[in-house]
Amino acid sequence: MNVVANVLVGIVALIHLYIVVLEMFLWTTPRARASFGTTEEFAKASSALAANQGLYNGFLAAALIWGLSATGSTAWQFKIYGLACVIVAGLYGTATASKKIFFVQVVPGTLALIAVLVAG
């Protein structure tokens, strides 16, 4: 079960690394605008805010990667912390920004959290 949990945590970390790239480096590109449903004008005007948001997603990914690379109770604690933050941030994003966030962030985070808890 530990392998399954680590794979799921890794997937959530990769999702957030991808979001970092979109928000910090590709925000004004057609790919990022399509992903987030923004116009070119909005993307240009909000690029600093998006980069800031991307940085926070990077912190989420970092906590999960630390959890995957650490050992003992530190690994478990970072996985739990990182996944709880992912879920809370995803729920807030779902309520305030886009319902799509629920499926991109909350569902994978919750599945990974359940797997980590079961794996103990």
PEGIBEL-V625855 format. One record per helix or strand of 3 or more residues. SS is the DSSP state (hx for helix, st for strand). FROM is the first residue (numbers start at 0). TO is the last residue. If there is no record, write none. Layout:
SS,FROM,TO
SS,FROM,TO
//
This chain:
hx,1,23
hx,29,35
hx,39,44
hx,46,68
hx,71,95
hx,99,118
//
